[in-house]
Amino acid sequence: MNPSTSVQDLAAKWIAARRLYPIYFELAREFVIDVQPCPDLEAGVEAPGRDAVEHASRWLSDMDAKIQVHQLRQFLQTSALVDQESLVQLLKHHLGNAAKSDAVRDKIDFLLVQYFSQIAPSQVNEAEVDMGFVANALEPVLGPVDLKMPVWLNALDRVRESARRCTSLDELLHGGILAQGRKAKLQAGDLFFLPVALVAFTRFGYLMRRVFFRLMHADLNVILDGLNELENKGIQTLDCRRAQFSADEPISRLRMICQSWKVMFQAEYSSGQPLRMLVDLRASVEYALGRRTAQPAAAKPATAPTPAPVSKPLSQRTPVPIGKPMAKAAAASVPAAGSSIAKPANPKTPVKAAGKLTPAKNEAPEFEVSSDSGSSSES
């Protein structure tokens, strides 16, 4: 810290550190990151000296180096500690980072999309989400932005248009579209941190998330309709080994899983496995209905999940060792693959119809639809 730092600057840094400290410490606890408490921040000192502020700044920098973007993404989606003001503080903290590394870029990218998603009107039309609309929403974080667009940012609109034409998650995941979006961000280099680029990438990430919601609900509706059709044909179970379920998975259970997946995806944005399961389940249903000519290949059984660590009250916080992050909810619901064949349903058993799912109005979480838990948030 510069010796000439004013008293006002020291006070501002301390206020920011005190707001970020409980978030960072709980994040470390949830993901079992090795960390020692910061004594002055822990004690809630009101008027610290310069040394205390410097120590707090180093503590936050050390935590920034340890926290991965997918961990930040998962924590912010599920923690009650994080509100809109906290997101602003996190954004200002990372935007003020002199290091323009890939990790800093990805965290800023996610935080901007998350912040904009929370403050954007739930019923906003996609056509209204232009650069001016996004820049105005981000002004509390970025300040006024000159919206003169560099030519190289036009690539984002081309990628988004390709995504808009997709009709299924399978097409989005395996059509190379997400890779094009990541490539555009990587090629931007330090230009990514230009205010106009931050606005453009925020708009891109938000609109891509809306594409994801549309395709996710479309796939779920296709699966639910297909399950009803199979039941009407007298089929009671389905071979879903491709989707990491059993060879004779009850259709009634698959329906319940599909109905709950919309909620589950809100906690599984950092892993591609649940989305691959959704894509593969649709393929299994369509094969059973004769709409696919090739038998879906069976996937390997999922690994048993690791129990999540139990958090202690803040007053009992102690240093924790390095370990694995908490287990994914999706893995916990995956059964071992079976070997029996489909059975006809009892014709006297009533068939329950499942209604189609509609996207919730205020769904704001950022979703990760690639297979890499640490990949960029534009996907």
Stockholm file with secondary structure:
# STOCKHOLM 1.0

chainA/1-379         MNPSTSVQDLAAKWIAARRLYPIYFELAREFVIDVQPCPDLEAGVEAPGRDAVEHASRWLSDMDAKIQVHQLRQFLQTSALVDQESLVQLLKHHLGNAAKSDAVRDKIDFLLVQYFSQIAPSQVNEAEVDMGFVANALEPVLGPVDLKMPVWLNALDRVRESARRCTSLDELLHGGILAQGRKAKLQAGDLFFLPVALVAFTRFGYLMRRVFFRLMHADLNVILDGLNELENKGIQTLDCRRAQFSADEPISRLRMICQSWKVMFQAEYSSGQPLRMLVDLRASVEYALGRRTAQPAAAKPATAPTPAPVSKPLSQRTPVPIGKPMAKAAAASVPAAGSSIAKPANPKTPVKAAGKLTPAKNEAPEFEVSSDSGSSSES
#=GR chainA/1-379 SS CCTTCCHHHHHHHHHHHHHHHHHHHHHHHHTTCCBCCCHHHHHTCSSCCHHHHHHHHHHHHHHHHHCCHHHHHHHHHHCTTCCHHHHHHHHHHHHTCSCCCHHHHHHHHHHHHHHHHHHSCTTCCGGGCCHHHHHHHTHHHHCSCCCCCCGGGHHHHHHHHHHHTCCSHHHHHHSSHHHHHHHHHHHHGGGGGSHHHHHHHHHHHHHHHHHHHHHHHHHHHHHHHHHHHHHHTTBCEECCGGGTSCTTEEHHHHHHHHHHHHHHTTTCTTCSHHHHHHHHHHHHHHHHTTCCSSCCCCCCCCCCCCCCCCCCCGGGCCCBCCCCCCCCHHHHTCCCCCCCCCCBCCTTSCCCCCCCCCCCTTCCCCCCCSSCTTSCTTC
#=GC SS_cons         CCTTCCHHHHHHHHHHHHHHHHHHHHHHHHTTCCBCCCHHHHHTCSSCCHHHHHHHHHHHHHHHHHCCHHHHHHHHHHCTTCCHHHHHHHHHHHHTCSCCCHHHHHHHHHHHHHHHHHHSCTTCCGGGCCHHHHHHHTHHHHCSCCCCCCGGGHHHHHHHHHHHTCCSHHHHHHSSHHHHHHHHHHHHGGGGGSHHHHHHHHHHHHHHHHHHHHHHHHHHHHHHHHHHHHHHTTBCEECCGGGTSCTTEEHHHHHHHHHHHHHHTTTCTTCSHHHHHHHHHHHHHHHHTTCCSSCCCCCCCCCCCCCCCCCCCGGGCCCBCCCCCCCCHHHHTCCCCCCCCCCBCCTTSCCCCCCCCCCCTTCCCCCCCSSCTTSCTTC
//
